[in-house]
Amino acid sequence: MRRSLLSLSVPLLVPAGIAMLPGTARADEPVAASEPRMMQETAEITSVVDAFDKDDPFDLNLTLGFEQRWKHAKIRRESDLGQISTGGFTPANENVASFSESTSILNVGADIGIFRDLALILRLPVILNDSSELGDLDGSSQNPQRLQDANGEQLFSVPFKSPSRSGIDWFSAGLDYAIFNQQRDWTKPTWVVGVEGRFGIGTPLHACNANAPAGQAQCPDPANPTQNRDPGISRGMTSIAAHTVFSRRFGYVEPYSGFWFLAEFPHANTDFGQTDLKGSLVNHPPLLGTFAMGAEVIPYERKDAFQRLVIDGRVTGGYHSEGREYSELFDALGSSQASSLRNPNPGAYTAGAGPGGSTVSVADPNAQKVYFTGITDQQAFGSLGMQTSVTYQVGEYVKFHAGGGLTWNQSHLLTTSDLCNPDFKGDPGAAGPCHGVVNGGVGPQPVTGIPNPNHRDVIDTPGRRFSIDDTTIVSLWIAGVVMF
């Protein structure tokens, strides 16, 4: 069986589908002109290369593709009228910036047949260029006060430009296995499952301001703002991805459905590792799950010439869980010089002496200092997408893919870290600001938890939080496959 590059255009995520009624499908590979005219190959999305098959002891697919993505969104911030209204009422969001990002990727891969319907999958995406910027949104650049903290310091300014990044984020190795193969047994659908390990190998991302003023570090080290760091290119993750896809061919049409899943685990040398402390409420990237449903139409197929044309159309739905993330404001907030973001949070609190010999909770001088790096707690959100592609196999050894997709992301908060972790209430000395107020604040007060070291009042408190709306992602890709 042959496996296409189309799987590269869909985030690796997890799996299932619905088995369909019998059709006609036979033979693993076309071997002679005397065989039936139709190749009857499985869908591109469920194709797996073989080995040790009849008259076909080994299969190897080498792939090379190019993908271009454009992302556009609107950044807004909650307006805080708590000082003139009861209950800290937040009436609306104010325009902050228009976000745009362009990413060019060279996709390199190999599919190696191990046994019947079992293949080793290798992938290496090379990021040729990734650049983003924040521009004016309906006059937002003329209202800098929207980006100030309580002390009047500017968090960042619009327009804002991130550096152009390039390099290798990760490489992956995985296995695809066709549990059922309609080519071998026409009474069953094709059912493919796969698992993949992704390994971050590039320099981890660091927040940067490409237009930083002279004398100011473009990519400041949080602990030493005058010192520059490499912008980086990698998310710095080891990831596990899994998927499962069902397809069933009926003559010239093959419907399919499937699930994908992705879980990421940050490396200790990334900025994620610096905030993995006891009070952290969230210190993992979002979990990503996607469902896809579509169909491939095969209007032209000639077995004797090893040729066929496949048109694919699908819709996708995704879910991104709550998690800490390199958001669209990662560079802007992470490179900020405002003291409300630059000053470190205490890593923990301890009991100390208060007025009149009382005991109070104070910052523990021996605890790790927690610096803000630009990584923020992001709210969960869903996504909806659609894509179409064309595959043309020109002969026995070569085929080409081309396609495009459009994705919409649900509006969600980019900064939403809570002040306190309620899982720890046993030690009043460790509570810091996490106390309730009873009896007018006179006498011992109830403990509501311990401080979350990732919380920043200036961006995480309701009335000051940032959100992202109207996110659209457009992608185009083209790829060639050489089949041995």
C-alpha positions in Angstrom: 0.0 0.0 0.0 1.1 3.6 -0.5 0.9 6.3 2.1 0.6 10.0 1.0 2.0 13.2 2.4 -1.5 14.4 3.1 -1.2 13.4 6.7 1.5 16.0 7.1 -1.1 18.8 6.5 -3.3 17.6 9.3 -2.0 18.0 13.0 -1.3 14.5 14.3 -3.9 13.9 16.9 -6.5 10.3 17.6 -9.0 8.1 16.2 -12.0 6.1 15.0 -14.7 6.0 12.3 -17.6 4.0 11.1 -17.1 0.8 9.0 -19.1 1.0 5.8 -20.7 -1.4 3.4 -18.7 -3.8 1.2 -17.3 -2.5 -2.1 -14.8 -4.0 -4.6 -11.1 -3.8 -3.7 -8.4 -6.2 -4.4 -4.6 -6.6 -4.8 -2.0 -4.7 -2.9 0.0 -3.4 -5.9 -0.7 -3.3 -9.6 1.6 -5.8 -11.2 0.5 -6.4 -14.7 -1.5 -4.9 -17.6 -3.7 -8.0 -17.7 -5.1 -7.2 -14.3 -8.4 -5.2 -13.8 -8.2 -1.7 -15.1 -8.9 0.0 -11.7 -6.0 0.0 -9.3 -8.4 -0.2 -6.3 -5.9 1.3 -3.9 -7.1 2.4 -0.5 -7.6 6.1 0.3 -4.5 8.3 0.5 -5.3 9.0 4.1 -5.3 5.3 5.0 -2.5 4.1 2.8 0.4 2.3 4.4 3.5 1.1 2.6 4.3 -2.7 2.7 7.1 -5.2 2.9 7.3 -9.0 2.4 4.3 -8.9 0.2 3.6 -11.1 -2.8 5.8 -9.9 -5.8 6.6 -6.8 -3.7 9.1 -7.6 -1.0 9.9 -4.0 0.0 8.3 -0.5 -0.3 10.0 2.9 0.4 8.4 6.3 -0.1 10.5 9.4 0.0 8.6 12.7 0.3 9.4 16.4 -0.1 6.9 19.1 0.3 6.4 22.8 0.9 3.7 24.3 3.1 2.8 28.0 3.6 0.5 29.2 6.4 -0.9 32.6 7.2 -2.6 33.4 10.5 -4.7 36.5 11.3 -6.5 37.4 14.5 -7.6 40.4 16.6 -6.1 41.0 20.1 -8.3 42.7 22.7 -8.1 43.5 26.4 -10.8 43.7 29.0 -11.5 47.3 30.1 -11.4 47.7 33.9 -14.0 50.1 35.3 -13.8 48.6 38.8 -12.8 51.9 40.2 -16.1 53.5 39.2 -18.5 50.6 39.4 -19.5 48.0 42.0 -18.2 44.5 41.8 -15.4 45.3 39.4 -17.8 45.2 36.5 -16.1 44.7 33.1 -18.4 46.0 30.3 -16.4 45.3 27.2 -13.1 44.5 25.5 -11.0 47.2 23.9 -9.1 46.8 20.7 -5.3 46.2 21.2 -3.8 44.9 18.0 -4.2 43.1 14.7 -2.0 39.9 14.8 -0.5 38.4 11.6 1.9 35.5 11.2 3.5 33.9 8.1 5.2 30.5 8.3 7.0 28.6 5.5 7.8 24.9 6.0 9.8 22.4 4.1 8.4 18.9 4.9 10.9 16.0 4.5 9.8 12.4 5.1 10.2 8.8 4.5 7.8 5.8 4.8 9.6 2.4 5.1 7.7 -0.9 4.8 8.5 -3.2 7.7 6.0 -6.0 7.1 2.5 -6.4 5.6 0.5 -3.3 6.3 3.2 -2.1 8.8 5.4 0.9 8.1 8.0 3.1 9.9 7.2 6.8 9.4 9.9 9.4 9.6 9.2 13.2 9.4 11.4 16.3 9.6 9.7 19.7 9.1 12.2 22.4 8.4 10.9 25.9 9.2 12.3 28.2 6.5 10.8 31.3 8.0 8.4 32.2 10.7 7.6 35.9 11.3 4.8 37.7 13.1 3.8 41.2 14.1 1.1 43.3 15.9 -0.4 46.1 13.9 -3.1 48.8 14.5 -6.6 47.6 15.0 -9.2 50.3 14.4 -7.0 53.1 15.9 -5.6 51.0 18.8 -2.1 52.4 18.2 -3.4 55.9 19.1 -4.6 54.6 22.5 -1.4 53.4 24.3 -3.2 53.7 27.7 -4.9 50.4 26.8 -1.5 48.7 27.2 -0.4 50.3 30.5 -0.2 48.7 33.9 -1.5 50.3 37.1 1.7 52.4 37.5 1.4 53.8 34.0 4.2 51.7 32.5 3.8 50.5 29.0 3.6 46.7 28.7 4.4 46.9 25.0 3.6 49.2 22.1 1.8 48.8 18.8 3.2 48.3 16.1 5.3 45.4 17.4 7.4 43.0 15.4 8.8 39.6 16.3 12.1 38.4 14.9 12.2 36.2 11.8 12.9 32.6 13.0 14.1 29.6 11.1 15.5 26.1 11.8 14.2 22.7 13.0 11.7 22.4 15.7 11.4 18.6 15.9 11.8 15.3 14.1 9.5 12.3 14.5 9.5 8.6 14.2 6.4 6.4 14.3 4.5 3.4 13.2 1.4 3.0 11.0 -0.5 -0.3 10.9 -3.5 -1.3 8.9 -5.5 -3.5 11.1 -7.9 -4.1 8.3 -7.1 -3.6 4.6 -9.9 -3.6 2.1 -7.4 -4.5 -0.6 -6.8 -7.8 1.1 -10.4 -8.5 2.3 -13.2 -6.7 0.4 -15.7 -7.5 3.2 -13.9 -5.2 5.6 -13.1 -1.4 5.6 -9.5 -0.2 5.8 -8.6 0.7 9.4 -5.3 2.3 10.1 -3.9 3.1 13.6 -0.6 4.9 14.2 1.6 6.3 17.0 4.4 8.8 16.7 7.1 10.3 18.9 8.2 13.8 18.3 11.5 15.0 19.7 12.3 18.7 20.0 15.9 19.4 18.8 16.1 23.1 18.1 16.9 26.0 20.4 13.9 26.6 22.7 11.8 29.7 22.0 12.7 32.9 23.9 10.6 36.1 23.8 12.0 38.9 21.6 11.3 42.4 20.3 12.8 42.8 16.9 12.4 46.6 17.1 13.8 47.1 20.6 15.3 50.5 21.2 19.0 51.0 20.9 20.8 49.8 24.1 18.0 47.4 25.0 18.2 43.7 24.6 16.0 42.3 21.8 15.6 39.0 23.6 16.1 39.8 27.3 16.9 37.1 29.8 14.1 37.4 32.4 16.7 37.2 35.3 19.0 39.7 33.6 17.2 42.0 31.2 20.4 43.5 29.8 21.6 40.1 28.6 20.4 38.8 25.1 19.3 35.3 24.4 18.8 33.4 21.1 15.3 33.8 19.7 15.0 30.1 19.3 12.7 28.1 17.0 11.7 25.0 18.9 8.7 24.6 21.3 11.1 22.4 23.3 8.8 19.5 23.7 8.9 15.7 23.6 5.5 14.8 22.2 3.3 11.7 21.7 0.8 11.7 18.9 -1.7 9.0 18.0 -4.3 8.6 15.3 -6.8 6.2 13.9 -8.7 6.4 10.5 -11.4 4.3 8.9 -12.2 4.3 5.2 -14.4 2.3 2.9 -14.3 2.4 -0.9 -17.5 2.3 -3.0 -16.4 2.2 -6.7 -15.0 5.7 -7.4 -15.7 7.2 -3.9 -14.1 6.4 -0.5 -15.5 8.1 2.6 -13.4 8.2 5.7 -13.4 9.5 9.3 -10.7 9.6 12.0 -9.4 11.0 15.2 -5.9 12.5 16.1 -4.4 13.3 19.5 -1.3 15.2 20.6 0.2 15.5 24.1 3.4 17.5 24.7 5.9 17.3 27.5 8.2 20.3 28.0 12.0 19.9 28.3 13.6 21.0 31.5 15.9 23.5 29.8 12.9 25.5 28.4 11.2 28.4 30.2 8.4 25.9 31.1 10.8 24.2 33.4 11.5 27.3 35.4 7.9 27.6 36.7 7.1 24.0 37.6 6.6 24.8 41.3 4.2 23.6 44.0 1.7 26.4 43.6 1.4 26.2 39.9 -2.2 25.5 38.8 -1.3 24.7 35.2 2.2 24.0 33.9 1.6 21.8 30.9 0.9 22.7 27.2 -2.6 22.2 25.9 -3.7 18.7 24.9 -4.9 18.7 21.3 -7.6 16.5 19.8 -9.1 16.6 16.3 -11.8 14.8 14.4 -12.0 14.7 10.6 -14.6 13.4 8.2 -14.4 13.5 4.4 -14.3 11.5 1.2 -11.9 10.9 -1.6 -13.2 10.8 -5.2 -11.3 8.9 -7.8 -12.6 10.1 -11.2 -9.6 8.6 -13.1 -7.7 5.4 -12.5 -5.7 3.2 -14.8 -4.1 0.1 -13.5 -2.0 -0.7 -16.6 -0.4 2.7 -16.5 -0.2 3.0 -12.7 -2.1 6.3 -12.9 -4.9 7.8 -10.9 -6.4 11.1 -9.9 -7.8 11.6 -6.3 -9.8 14.6 -5.1 -10.1 14.9 -1.3 -12.5 17.1 0.7 -12.9 17.1 4.5 -14.1 19.0 7.5 -12.3 19.0 10.8 -13.1 19.9 14.4 -10.5 20.4 17.1 -10.3 21.0 20.8 -7.3 22.7 22.6 -7.5 22.1 26.3 -6.5 24.7 28.9 -2.7 25.0 29.2 0.4 27.1 29.3 1.3 28.3 25.8 3.5 30.4 23.5 0.6 32.6 22.7 0.2 35.3 20.0 1.4 37.7 22.7 4.4 35.6 23.7 7.0 37.9 22.2 5.3 41.2 23.1 4.7 40.4 26.8 7.8 38.3 27.3 10.1 41.1 26.1 8.3 43.8 28.1 10.4 46.1 30.3 7.5 47.0 32.6 8.4 46.3 36.2 5.0 44.7 36.8 6.1 41.9 34.5 9.8 42.1 34.9 10.0 41.9 38.7 10.0 38.2 39.9 7.3 36.6 41.9 8.1 34.7 45.1 8.4 31.0 44.6 6.8 30.4 48.0 5.7 32.1 51.2 6.5 31.3 54.8 5.6 32.4 58.3 7.1 35.7 59.5 6.8 38.2 62.3 4.1 40.8 62.0 3.0 43.9 63.9 2.7 43.4 67.7 4.3 40.0 67.6 1.7 38.6 65.3 2.5 35.9 62.7 2.1 36.8 59.0 2.8 35.2 55.7 5.9 36.6 53.9 7.9 35.8 50.8 10.3 33.0 51.5 13.8 34.4 50.8 15.2 30.9 50.2 12.6 30.0 47.6 13.2 30.2 43.8 12.4 33.5 42.2 9.8 33.2 39.4 10.5 35.4 36.4 7.9 36.1 33.7 9.0 34.6 30.3 6.0 35.4 28.1 4.4 31.9 28.5 0.9 32.4 29.8 -2.1 30.3 30.9 -4.4 30.0 27.9 -8.1 29.3 28.0 -9.5 26.1 26.3 -11.0 26.6 22.9 -12.4 24.8 19.8 -11.6 25.1 16.1 -13.4 24.3 12.9 -11.7 23.7 9.5 -12.1 22.5 6.0 -9.6 21.5 3.4 -9.4 20.1 -0.1 -6.5 18.5 -2.0 -5.7 16.8 -5.3 -3.3 13.8 -5.7 -2.1 12.7 -9.1 -0.1 9.5 -9.5 1.7 10.0 -12.8 3.3 6.5 -12.9 4.5 3.6 -11.0 7.1 5.5 -9.0 5.9 9.2 -8.7 2.9 11.1 -7.4 2.2 14.7 -6.5 -0.1 16.3 -3.9 -1.4 19.9 -3.8 -4.1 21.4 -1.5 -5.3 24.1 0.8 -7.2 24.5 4.0 -9.0 27.1 6.1 -9.4 27.0 9.9 -11.3 29.2 12.4 -10.4 29.2 16.1 -12.9 30.1 18.8 -12.4 33.3 20.8 -10.5 32.7 24.0 -8.4 34.3 26.8 -4.7 34.4 26.3 -3.9 35.4 29.9 -6.0 33.7 32.5 -3.9 32.4 35.4 -5.6 32.3 38.8 -4.1 34.0 41.8 -4.4 31.1 44.3 -4.1 27.3 44.2 -6.9 26.0 46.5 -5.3 22.5 46.7 -3.1 23.6 49.6 -4.8 25.1 52.6 -3.1 23.6 55.6 -0.3 26.1 56.3 -1.3 29.8 57.0 2.3 30.8 56.8 2.5 29.6 53.1 -0.8 31.3 52.2 0.6 34.7 51.2 -2.2 36.8 49.8 -4.5 33.7 49.6 -6.6 34.5 52.7 -10.3 35.0 53.0 -11.7 38.0 54.9 -14.0 37.4 57.9 -14.8 39.6 60.9 -13.7 42.7 59.1 -10.2 41.3 58.8 -9.7 41.1 62.6 -8.1 38.0 64.0 -7.1 34.8 62.2 -8.3 34.7 58.6 -9.2 31.5 56.6 -6.7 30.2 54.2 -7.9 29.8 50.6 -4.8 28.2 49.2 -1.2 29.1 48.3 -0.1 31.7 45.7 0.2 30.6 42.1 3.7 31.8 41.1 2.6 32.1 37.4 -0.1 34.7 38.2 0.5 38.3 37.2 -2.1 40.8 38.4 -1.4 43.1 35.4 -2.5 40.6 32.8 -4.4 37.8 34.7 -6.8 39.7 36.8 -10.4 40.1 35.4 -10.6 43.5 33.8 -7.0 43.3 32.6 -6.9 40.1 30.7 -6.0 39.7 27.0 -8.1 37.8 24.6 -8.0 36.7 20.9 -10.9 36.8 18.5 -11.6 36.2 14.8 -8.7 33.8 14.3 -8.3 32.5 10.8 -5.5 30.2 9.5 -5.0 29.7 5.7 -2.7 27.0 4.5 -1.5 25.9 1.1 0.8 22.9 0.3 2.4 21.0 -2.5 4.5 17.8 -2.3 6.1 15.1 -4.4 6.5 11.4 -3.5 9.0 9.0 -5.0 7.9 5.4 -4.5 10.2 2.4 -4.6 
